[in-house]
Amino acid sequence: MGEVKTMRTHRVRSVLLAFAMLGPVALTGPAAYGQSQSINGTIRGRVADPSGAAIAGATVTVTNASVGFTRTVTTGNDGYYVLVNLPLGEYTVNITSTGFSPLKVSGVNLNAGTEAVIDGDLKVGTADTAVTVEASIASIDPTNLNVQRTLTQTEIENVPLTSRNPYNFIVFQPGVSGHPNPELGIPRTLNTNGLMDRINYQMDGMVNTEADRTGLRLFPIGNIFVKEVQTVSNSFAPEYGWTTGDVYNVISNSGANDFHGTYQFIKRWVDATAYPLLQNKVTSPTKPNLILEDHSFNFGGPVKKDKLFFFGSYEHVLRGSPAPVTITAANATAIGLAASELVPAPGLLHGTFADVRTDYNINEKNSIFLRYNYFRNSFPFNTQVGGINATSAGVDFKDRAHVFGLQWISTISNSLVNEFRFSVPFRSNTHFAGPSTGKGPAIVISNIAAFNGSSNAGDQYSDKQPSGSENISYVRGPHTIKAGFVLSQLQNRQRLVSFNRYTFATVQAYLNAKNGTDPYGYANYASQTDLNGIGYTSLFYGGYAQDTWQLSPRLTAVYGIRYDRFSSPQANSSALYPDSRKFNVPNTNFAPRLGFSYRATNTTTLKVSAGIFYQQTPTNLWFNALNLDGSNRTSSFTYIGGASGTPGRPAFPTIPASGSGATQNVTTINPNIKNEYTWNVNAQVTQQLTNHISATIGYIMSNGRNLPWMHNINVIPTGATLADGRPIFSAPVNSSTRYDPRFDQVNRVESGANSSFNAMFTNVTMSPMRGMQFNASYTWSHVISDAPEVNTFEQNLGVSNTLNRKFDRGNSSVNRPNAFNLSAVLEPQFNVSNRVGREIANHNMLAILGNISSGDQANILASNATFYFDGSTGSVGRPSFVGRNSARGPSITQIDARYTRTFPKIKDRFAPTFLLEANNLLNSNNVSTLAITQPVNASTGIANGATTTTRTTVLEQRIVQWGAAIRF
């Protein structure tokens, strides 16, 4: 119903269009490859004579032969040089100066966002006495203060990925823990600096973050066009923003001076795949449909050598994603569910990816790349499947995305480099009732069964985010100064799900309602109807300035400040509820950052950094207030069960003809809300053990402030309390029970919740050496917070005591004290004299991914009484004196592996390979979620019985796949 738009929308469109058209036009200078500084590399260093004195005017030339890229600079009076915005790949660095022997440093590998320090210690001599050395790979990034990780192209192409979902690589970042996703979505319950799913998703440094809720990527990506993955999780420089957690940046592949490509086919070996952990073998003795077939190919190369390159790729994934149902046979019989309701929901994902990219070195002054991505997904039984959900509770899903991206880089001089980026991603998706979805009303028996209909159908979502950024880098002596700004318009349209749902506390309560004995004995009846949805537009922008200052040959400082503003759409000035008539937009989001890196020796580096980091506002904060403002635009109401006689209260299974006469629920925002931020500190010591091996030990502290939380502000306490002091409220709506009796729930989002994250981590990296590449990280951490998460993809909960947030202070839902991950690509080389023996012994690769972590935190909830009423949190809560997230699930152990055999090349060009890979090779019983209930005294809330536990999981048992590929 009604579009929320203003003249500002049209003005911003004009600004963005002019920005896109005129931004690159004024850029001049020597050629630079089409990458953003945030996604490519830097080489810096100092040139000195044998006594250590600086050599001014020395010539430094870097060359990347794969793309025909060369750049030359000269050292300043202090001997320093810096080359920024270098395309990724392997470099040779040549340093020359009159009177000294030339120095050639080979094998300088730049990955996304990295810096290599190549100091030139020249010896007295002539051109005939040139010195050639190999770069010390382990010493790369001594000036980078981030806690970060870059997965290289070798890892991307060879590690096991049975899900075909590159977003799962995020769990291999030090300090991060979570569960990989077997589908194409985000990994689950990620711990990012102690907060849930705080991720700034990017592709080639451009926006890929969904606007409505925290923690969602905007569009899926195909592994076939991923070159590298850059993750940055703590205390990053001011050029990174809009997240309190992690930056996850996918680098797309590109063409080069040689033709290269891959065709790959992967198929699931169903017979070798294990029976699902939680599937009911009595009701479903047949193994579910675990099919997977993946066809993918890419091809790239030069159109004109050193000038124009192309790259294209395509991938299609067909995957069965059955979700085991955990409803017990006894409960199913009592409820009256047919056996067909208990089989795993036969989800079958059809995903298609396409990517086309062109890189063009226009002239010696400008370079550009253009990229287009397409994605399509059709997925029956996508949501509300498995666990306590019978097949009649599931819904289907469709998803589409189109993405255009452009980057233009130029330099005004050897010391002044400009970069411009512009992208237009668009995504549209919907959940809808499929052929097997029940006609309703939806029925939920808490922690036992959900059936007869869904609470997740009927929504629609579209997200279009035209955005641009401008960055300029200036090198002056020991200073590398960078400044820039970003502007993004978020054009959203949403329609909420529509449903009618009865919730019962016990099976017997449901049976009593079903047979007519007690048709009002449900815990609550909830209804929501959104026929049209709403469109709205937000504007996000920000800017920064930073300096990397080489204070001495061994000491570097990185400092600067960032400012961001997340402007809301226009509020509805006629909203029925007052707090929804105007939105407060905080304008004090200044984020200073400071860090130091000190090379104590040539093999030891110490780093310390601190700063403030603001989180991008999820647009659902405003959408919910626009859509649920009490005006019945979207009809949303709840009735609490119990005695009959309340006007309008339905008798089970009645669905009221209209919600117009019902007392509406409201979602609104505190007029003084502020933006969420963290202040972070990290300290690291990195020791280079050999030329290829380094180890890091570090400490991270991240304190969340102004975190959003939600409570019902409309309920009046009765005066009675539970044994632990929590107030009890009355369900009927009238002037003595509600501050504003026009409404039932008024769920208001506030700011001011806090979190505290402390972590110690160790990381060991072995860079490519004789076919060996290895990275392992262990993190010990503890997270506490004083409110559940709000407006994240995985959680949107109110506090348990609407009058006192201290009752929720406890372990965070993402608290995992121990987390270990590793990735390894091992292809040892053997020197065998016999040709046949040498062929057999070599070209065998083993790749391993490992995740071992503490189990997830879990709540204990009351099972038998509506002893506490606050509509924002439901009709049941924790037993008295039981803290939030006081239980923990079993530990998680998942080891994935892939074996690849490469056969002799065909016509010296095509290399056929065979692969065999396994997810959860050890077939560990990984339960990720526990739903724990316990009976309580209805008056005091004190537990008076044993706990009952229901297990669910987002993880899989052993999955085995085989495949073949041809690479050239």
Secondary structure in CASP SS format (residue, H / E / C, confidence):
PFRMAT SS
TARGET T0000
AUTHOR 0000-0000-0000
METHOD secondary structure of the structure
MODEL  1
M C 1.00
G C 1.00
E C 1.00
V E 1.00
K C 1.00
T C 1.00
M H 1.00
R H 1.00
T H 1.00
H H 1.00
R H 1.00
V H 1.00
R H 1.00
S H 1.00
V H 1.00
L H 1.00
L H 1.00
A H 1.00
F H 1.00
A H 1.00
M H 1.00
L H 1.00
G C 1.00
P C 1.00
V C 1.00
A C 1.00
L C 1.00
T C 1.00
G C 1.00
P C 1.00
A C 1.00
A C 1.00
Y C 1.00
G C 1.00
Q C 1.00
S C 1.00
Q H 1.00
S H 1.00
I H 1.00
N C 1.00
G E 1.00
T E 1.00
I E 1.00
R E 1.00
G E 1.00
R E 1.00
V E 1.00
A E 1.00
D C 1.00
P C 1.00
S C 1.00
G C 1.00
A C 1.00
A E 1.00
I C 1.00
A C 1.00
G C 1.00
A C 1.00
T E 1.00
V E 1.00
T E 1.00
V E 1.00
T E 1.00
N E 1.00
A H 1.00
S H 1.00
V H 1.00
G C 1.00
F E 1.00
T E 1.00
R E 1.00
T E 1.00
V E 1.00
T E 1.00
T C 1.00
G C 1.00
N C 1.00
D C 1.00
G C 1.00
Y E 1.00
Y E 1.00
V E 1.00
L E 1.00
V E 1.00
N E 1.00
L E 1.00
P C 1.00
L C 1.00
G E 1.00
E E 1.00
Y E 1.00
T E 1.00
V E 1.00
N E 1.00
I E 1.00
T E 1.00
S C 1.00
T C 1.00
G C 1.00
F E 1.00
S C 1.00
P C 1.00
L E 1.00
K E 1.00
V E 1.00
S E 1.00
G E 1.00
V E 1.00
N E 1.00
L E 1.00
N C 1.00
A C 1.00
G C 1.00
T C 1.00
E E 1.00
A E 1.00
V E 1.00
I C 1.00
D C 1.00
G E 1.00
D E 1.00
L C 1.00
K C 1.00
V E 1.00
G C 1.00
T C 1.00
A H 1.00
D H 1.00
T H 1.00
A C 1.00
V E 1.00
T E 1.00
V E 1.00
E E 1.00
A C 1.00
S C 1.00
I H 1.00
A H 1.00
S H 1.00
I C 1.00
D C 1.00
P C 1.00
T C 1.00
N C 1.00
L C 1.00
N C 1.00
V E 1.00
Q E 1.00
R E 1.00
T E 1.00
L E 1.00
T C 1.00
Q H 1.00
T H 1.00
E H 1.00
I H 1.00
E H 1.00
N H 1.00
V C 1.00
P C 1.00
L C 1.00
T C 1.00
S C 1.00
R C 1.00
N C 1.00
P H 1.00
Y H 1.00
N H 1.00
F H 1.00
I H 1.00
V H 1.00
F H 1.00
Q C 1.00
P C 1.00
G C 1.00
V C 1.00
S E 1.00
G E 1.00
H E 1.00
P C 1.00
N C 1.00
P C 1.00
E C 1.00
L C 1.00
G C 1.00
I C 1.00
P C 1.00
R E 1.00
T E 1.00
L E 1.00
N E 1.00
T E 1.00
N C 1.00
G C 1.00
L E 1.00
M E 1.00
D C 1.00
R C 1.00
I E 1.00
N E 1.00
Y E 1.00
Q E 1.00
M E 1.00
D C 1.00
G C 1.00
M E 1.00
V E 1.00
N C 1.00
T E 1.00
E C 1.00
A C 1.00
D C 1.00
R C 1.00
T E 1.00
G C 1.00
L C 1.00
R E 1.00
L C 1.00
F C 1.00
P C 1.00
I C 1.00
G C 1.00
N H 1.00
I H 1.00
F H 1.00
V E 1.00
K E 1.00
E E 1.00
V E 1.00
Q E 1.00
T E 1.00
V E 1.00
S E 1.00
N E 1.00
S C 1.00
F C 1.00
A C 1.00
P C 1.00
E C 1.00
Y C 1.00
G C 1.00
W C 1.00
T C 1.00
T C 1.00
G C 1.00
D E 1.00
V E 1.00
Y E 1.00
N E 1.00
V E 1.00
I E 1.00
S E 1.00
N C 1.00
S C 1.00
G C 1.00
A C 1.00
N C 1.00
D C 1.00
F C 1.00
H E 1.00
G E 1.00
T E 1.00
Y E 1.00
Q E 1.00
F E 1.00
I E 1.00
K E 1.00
R E 1.00
W C 1.00
V H 1.00
D H 1.00
A H 1.00
T C 1.00
A C 1.00
Y C 1.00
P C 1.00
L C 1.00
L C 1.00
Q C 1.00
N C 1.00
K C 1.00
V C 1.00
T C 1.00
S C 1.00
P C 1.00
T C 1.00
K C 1.00
P C 1.00
N C 1.00
L C 1.00
I C 1.00
L E 1.00
E E 1.00
D E 1.00
H E 1.00
S E 1.00
F E 1.00
N E 1.00
F E 1.00
G E 1.00
G E 1.00
P E 1.00
V E 1.00
K E 1.00
K C 1.00
D C 1.00
K C 1.00
L E 1.00
F E 1.00
F E 1.00
F E 1.00
G E 1.00
S E 1.00
Y E 1.00
E E 1.00
H E 1.00
V E 1.00
L E 1.00
R E 1.00
G E 1.00
S C 1.00
P C 1.00
A E 1.00
P C 1.00
V E 1.00
T C 1.00
I C 1.00
T C 1.00
A H 1.00
A H 1.00
N H 1.00
A H 1.00
T H 1.00
A H 1.00
I H 1.00
G C 1.00
L C 1.00
A C 1.00
A H 1.00
S H 1.00
E H 1.00
L C 1.00
V C 1.00
P C 1.00
A E 1.00
P C 1.00
G C 1.00
L E 1.00
L E 1.00
H E 1.00
G E 1.00
T E 1.00
F E 1.00
A E 1.00
D E 1.00
V E 1.00
R E 1.00
T E 1.00
D E 1.00
Y E 1.00
N E 1.00
I C 1.00
N C 1.00
E C 1.00
K C 1.00
N E 1.00
S E 1.00
I E 1.00
F E 1.00
L E 1.00
R E 1.00
Y E 1.00
N E 1.00
Y E 1.00
F E 1.00
R E 1.00
N E 1.00
S E 1.00
F E 1.00
P E 1.00
F E 1.00
N E 1.00
T E 1.00
Q C 1.00
V C 1.00
G E 1.00
G E 1.00
I C 1.00
N E 1.00
A C 1.00
T H 1.00
S H 1.00
A H 1.00
G C 1.00
V E 1.00
D E 1.00
F E 1.00
K E 1.00
D E 1.00
R E 1.00
A E 1.00
H E 1.00
V E 1.00
F E 1.00
G E 1.00
L E 1.00
Q E 1.00
W E 1.00
I E 1.00
S E 1.00
T E 1.00
I E 1.00
S E 1.00
N C 1.00
S C 1.00
L E 1.00
V E 1.00
N E 1.00
E E 1.00
F E 1.00
R E 1.00
F E 1.00
S E 1.00
V E 1.00
P E 1.00
F E 1.00
R E 1.00
S E 1.00
N E 1.00
T E 1.00
H E 1.00
F E 1.00
A C 1.00
G C 1.00
P C 1.00
S C 1.00
T C 1.00
G C 1.00
K C 1.00
G C 1.00
P C 1.00
A E 1.00
I E 1.00
V E 1.00
I E 1.00
S C 1.00
N C 1.00
I C 1.00
A E 1.00
A E 1.00
F E 1.00
N C 1.00
G C 1.00
S C 1.00
S C 1.00
N C 1.00
A C 1.00
G C 1.00
D C 1.00
Q E 1.00
Y E 1.00
S E 1.00
D E 1.00
K E 1.00
Q C 1.00
P C 1.00
S E 1.00
G E 1.00
S E 1.00
E E 1.00
N E 1.00
I E 1.00
S E 1.00
Y E 1.00
V E 1.00
R E 1.00
G C 1.00
P C 1.00
H E 1.00
T E 1.00
I E 1.00
K E 1.00
A E 1.00
G E 1.00
F E 1.00
V E 1.00
L E 1.00
S E 1.00
Q E 1.00
L E 1.00
Q E 1.00
N E 1.00
R E 1.00
Q E 1.00
R E 1.00
L C 1.00
V C 1.00
S C 1.00
F E 1.00
N E 1.00
R E 1.00
Y E 1.00
T E 1.00
F E 1.00
A C 1.00
T C 1.00
V H 1.00
Q H 1.00
A H 1.00
Y H 1.00
L H 1.00
N H 1.00
A H 1.00
K H 1.00
N C 1.00
G C 1.00
T C 1.00
D C 1.00
P C 1.00
Y C 1.00
G C 1.00
Y C 1.00
A C 1.00
N E 1.00
Y E 1.00
A E 1.00
S E 1.00
Q E 1.00
T E 1.00
D C 1.00
L C 1.00
N C 1.00
G C 1.00
I E 1.00
G E 1.00
Y E 1.00
T E 1.00
S E 1.00
L E 1.00
F E 1.00
Y E 1.00
G E 1.00
G E 1.00
Y E 1.00
A E 1.00
Q E 1.00
D E 1.00
T E 1.00
W E 1.00
Q E 1.00
L C 1.00
S C 1.00
P C 1.00
R C 1.00
L E 1.00
T E 1.00
A E 1.00
V E 1.00
Y E 1.00
G E 1.00
I E 1.00
R E 1.00
Y E 1.00
D E 1.00
R E 1.00
F E 1.00
S E 1.00
S C 1.00
P C 1.00
Q C 1.00
A C 1.00
N C 1.00
S C 1.00
S C 1.00
A C 1.00
L C 1.00
Y C 1.00
P H 1.00
D H 1.00
S H 1.00
R C 1.00
K C 1.00
F C 1.00
N C 1.00
V C 1.00
P C 1.00
N C 1.00
T C 1.00
N C 1.00
F E 1.00
A E 1.00
P E 1.00
R E 1.00
L E 1.00
G E 1.00
F E 1.00
S E 1.00
Y E 1.00
R E 1.00
A E 1.00
T E 1.00
N C 1.00
T C 1.00
T E 1.00
T E 1.00
L E 1.00
K E 1.00
V E 1.00
S E 1.00
A E 1.00
G E 1.00
I E 1.00
F E 1.00
Y E 1.00
Q C 1.00
Q C 1.00
T C 1.00
P C 1.00
T C 1.00
N H 1.00
L H 1.00
W H 1.00
F H 1.00
N H 1.00
A H 1.00
L H 1.00
N H 1.00
L C 1.00
D C 1.00
G C 1.00
S C 1.00
N C 1.00
R C 1.00
T C 1.00
S E 1.00
S E 1.00
F E 1.00
T E 1.00
Y E 1.00
I E 1.00
G C 1.00
G C 1.00
A C 1.00
S C 1.00
G C 1.00
T C 1.00
P C 1.00
G C 1.00
R C 1.00
P C 1.00
A C 1.00
F C 1.00
P C 1.00
T C 1.00
I C 1.00
P C 1.00
A C 1.00
S C 1.00
G C 1.00
S C 1.00
G C 1.00
A C 1.00
T C 1.00
Q E 1.00
N E 1.00
V E 1.00
T E 1.00
T E 1.00
I E 1.00
N C 1.00
P C 1.00
N C 1.00
I C 1.00
K C 1.00
N C 1.00
E C 1.00
Y E 1.00
T E 1.00
W E 1.00
N E 1.00
V E 1.00
N E 1.00
A E 1.00
Q E 1.00
V E 1.00
T E 1.00
Q E 1.00
Q E 1.00
L C 1.00
T C 1.00
N C 1.00
H C 1.00
I E 1.00
S E 1.00
A E 1.00
T E 1.00
I E 1.00
G E 1.00
Y E 1.00
I E 1.00
M E 1.00
S E 1.00
N E 1.00
G E 1.00
R E 1.00
N E 1.00
L E 1.00
P E 1.00
W E 1.00
M E 1.00
H E 1.00
N E 1.00
I C 1.00
N C 1.00
V E 1.00
I C 1.00
P E 1.00
T E 1.00
G E 1.00
A E 1.00
T E 1.00
L C 1.00
A C 1.00
D C 1.00
G C 1.00
R C 1.00
P E 1.00
I E 1.00
F E 1.00
S C 1.00
A C 1.00
P C 1.00
V C 1.00
N C 1.00
S C 1.00
S C 1.00
T C 1.00
R E 1.00
Y C 1.00
D C 1.00
P C 1.00
R C 1.00
F E 1.00
D E 1.00
Q E 1.00
V E 1.00
N E 1.00
R E 1.00
V E 1.00
E E 1.00
S E 1.00
G E 1.00
A E 1.00
N E 1.00
S E 1.00
S E 1.00
F E 1.00
N E 1.00
A E 1.00
M E 1.00
F E 1.00
T E 1.00
N E 1.00
V E 1.00
T E 1.00
M E 1.00
S E 1.00
P E 1.00
M E 1.00
R C 1.00
G C 1.00
M E 1.00
Q E 1.00
F E 1.00
N E 1.00
A E 1.00
S E 1.00
Y E 1.00
T E 1.00
W E 1.00
S E 1.00
H E 1.00
V E 1.00
I E 1.00
S E 1.00
D C 1.00
A C 1.00
P C 1.00
E C 1.00
V C 1.00
N C 1.00
T E 1.00
F C 1.00
E C 1.00
Q C 1.00
N C 1.00
L C 1.00
G C 1.00
V C 1.00
S C 1.00
N C 1.00
T C 1.00
L C 1.00
N C 1.00
R H 1.00
K H 1.00
F H 1.00
D H 1.00
R C 1.00
G E 1.00
N E 1.00
S C 1.00
S C 1.00
V C 1.00
N C 1.00
R C 1.00
P C 1.00
N E 1.00
A E 1.00
F E 1.00
N E 1.00
L E 1.00
S E 1.00
A E 1.00
V E 1.00
L E 1.00
E C 1.00
P C 1.00
Q C 1.00
F C 1.00
N C 1.00
V C 1.00
S C 1.00
N C 1.00
R H 1.00
V H 1.00
G H 1.00
R H 1.00
E H 1.00
I H 1.00
A H 1.00
N C 1.00
H C 1.00
N E 1.00
M E 1.00
L E 1.00
A E 1.00
I E 1.00
L E 1.00
G E 1.00
N E 1.00
I E 1.00
S E 1.00
S C 1.00
G C 1.00
D C 1.00
Q E 1.00
A E 1.00
N C 1.00
I E 1.00
L E 1.00
A E 1.00
S C 1.00
N C 1.00
A C 1.00
T C 1.00
F C 1.00
Y C 1.00
F C 1.00
D E 1.00
G C 1.00
S C 1.00
T C 1.00
G E 1.00
S C 1.00
V C 1.00
G C 1.00
R C 1.00
P C 1.00
S C 1.00
F C 1.00
V C 1.00
G C 1.00
R C 1.00
N C 1.00
S C 1.00
A E 1.00
R E 1.00
G C 1.00
P C 1.00
S C 1.00
I E 1.00
T E 1.00
Q E 1.00
I E 1.00
D E 1.00
A E 1.00
R E 1.00
Y E 1.00
T E 1.00
R E 1.00
T E 1.00
F C 1.00
P C 1.00
K C 1.00
I E 1.00
K C 1.00
D C 1.00
R C 1.00
F E 1.00
A E 1.00
P E 1.00
T E 1.00
F E 1.00
L E 1.00
L E 1.00
E E 1.00
A E 1.00
N E 1.00
N C 1.00
L C 1.00
L C 1.00
N C 1.00
S C 1.00
N C 1.00
N C 1.00
V C 1.00
S C 1.00
T E 1.00
L E 1.00
A E 1.00
I E 1.00
T E 1.00
Q E 1.00
P C 1.00
V E 1.00
N C 1.00
A C 1.00
S C 1.00
T C 1.00
G C 1.00
I C 1.00
A E 1.00
N C 1.00
G C 1.00
A C 1.00
T C 1.00
T E 1.00
T E 1.00
T E 1.00
R E 1.00
T E 1.00
T C 1.00
V C 1.00
L C 1.00
E C 1.00
Q C 1.00
R C 1.00
I E 1.00
V E 1.00
Q E 1.00
W E 1.00
G E 1.00
A E 1.00
A E 1.00
I E 1.00
R E 1.00
F C 1.00
END
